[in-house]
Amino acid sequence: MRRKPRRRPTPTLSILMEPIFHIADRAAWRAAAASGLYAQSTRDQTLEEVGFIHCSYRHQLLDVAKNFYADVTTPLVLLTIAPELLDAPLVPEPPTEGAQPFPHIYGALNIGAVLTATPFVKDENGQFIFNE
C-alpha cells in the first residue's frame, strides 16, 4: 500500500495575523472608498512618489501620529488593515539601518483589506486617541 506524502503545514507569520494601521486624510480616504483603491503613501505624498504606502504596527501607531501628524488640522481617518487580505505585497522594512521595521505596502491598498476606517482625533491635550 502506497502512502500519501505528508503535507507540510504552511508557516504562519505573525505579520499576517496582526492588523496594521495607516493614518489617512479623510478626503483622500473617501475618494479611495469610491474608487476601490487607495494610493496615498503618507502625509502629502502619493504611492507613485514614494513607491509604497507607509503603515504601522499597533505599538508604533501613537509615536507615528505624534511625530508626523501632530500639526495636521484637516480631519484624519485611521485605517485598520488585514494583511492577509492585501492584493499588494507587504514588506516590513526599517526606515534606517538598525531601526525597528515598519510595514510597507508595495502597491495600491485594495479597499477590501480595510477592516475599519474610524475618525482619528485628538483629546483636549492634543494627543491622538487610539482605542483598541
C-alpha positions in Angstrom: 0.0 0.0 0.0 1.4 3.3 -1.0 1.3 6.2 1.5 0.4 9.7 0.5 3.2 12.1 1.2 2.5 14.3 4.2 1.6 17.8 3.5 3.7 20.2 5.5 1.8 23.0 7.1 2.3 26.4 5.7 4.1 28.5 8.3 2.0 31.3 9.7 3.8 34.6 10.1 2.7 36.8 12.9 2.9 39.7 10.4 -0.1 38.2 8.6 -2.1 37.7 11.8 -2.0 41.2 13.3 -3.7 44.1 11.8 -1.6 47.0 10.5 -2.6 50.7 10.6 -2.4 53.7 8.2 -3.3 57.3 9.0 -5.2 58.8 6.1 -6.6 62.2 5.2 -10.3 61.8 5.4 -10.9 63.4 1.9 -8.3 61.0 0.3 -9.9 58.1 2.0 -13.4 59.0 0.8 -12.2 59.3 -2.7 -10.4 55.9 -2.5 -13.5 54.3 -1.0 -15.5 55.4 -4.0 -12.8 54.1 -6.5 -11.9 50.9 -4.7 -8.1 51.6 -4.4 -6.2 53.9 -2.0 -2.9 55.2 -3.4 -1.7 57.8 -0.8 1.7 56.9 0.7 1.8 59.2 3.6 1.0 62.8 4.5 1.0 64.8 1.3 2.8 62.1 -0.7 1.3 59.6 -3.2 2.2 56.0 -3.7 3.6 57.0 -7.1 6.0 59.5 -5.5 7.2 57.2 -2.6 6.8 53.7 -4.1 4.9 52.2 -1.1 2.3 53.0 1.5 3.5 53.7 5.0 1.8 51.7 7.7 2.4 51.0 11.4 2.1 48.1 13.8 -0.1 48.7 16.8 2.8 49.5 19.1 4.2 52.1 16.7 1.0 54.0 15.9 0.8 56.7 18.5 4.5 57.6 18.1 4.0 57.9 14.3 0.9 60.1 14.9 2.8 62.3 17.4 5.9 62.7 15.2 4.3 63.2 11.8 0.7 64.3 12.2 0.6 66.5 15.3 0.2 69.7 13.3 -2.4 68.4 10.9 -5.7 70.4 11.1 -7.7 68.5 8.5 -9.8 65.5 9.5 -7.9 62.2 9.7 -9.1 58.6 9.5 -7.3 55.6 11.0 -7.4 52.6 8.7 -7.2 49.2 10.3 -5.9 46.8 7.6 -5.9 43.0 7.5 -2.5 42.0 5.9 -3.9 38.6 4.7 -6.4 40.5 2.5 -3.9 42.7 0.8 -3.6 42.3 -3.0 -0.2 44.1 -2.9 3.0 42.8 -1.2 3.6 43.7 2.4 7.2 44.2 3.4 8.5 45.1 6.9 11.4 47.4 6.5 13.4 49.6 8.9 13.5 53.4 7.9 17.2 53.4 8.7 19.7 50.7 9.4 19.2 49.2 12.9 15.8 50.7 13.4 12.6 48.7 14.0 10.8 47.7 10.8 7.6 49.3 9.7 5.1 47.6 7.4 5.2 49.0 3.8 2.5 48.1 1.2 4.1 47.9 -2.2 1.1 48.8 -4.4 -2.3 50.3 -4.0 -4.3 49.4 -1.0 -7.4 47.4 -2.1 -10.4 48.7 -0.1 -11.4 45.1 0.8 -8.4 44.8 3.0 -9.5 47.7 5.2 -11.4 46.3 8.3 -12.3 49.7 9.7 -11.9 53.4 8.9 -12.5 55.4 12.0 -12.0 59.1 12.8 -8.6 59.6 14.2 -8.9 62.5 16.7 -7.0 64.3 19.4 -8.0 64.7 23.0 -8.3 68.1 24.8 -4.5 67.9 25.4 -3.7 67.5 21.7 -2.8 63.8 22.0 -4.2 61.3 19.5 -6.7 58.9 20.8 -6.3 55.2 19.9 -9.0 52.9 21.3 -8.0 49.4 20.5 
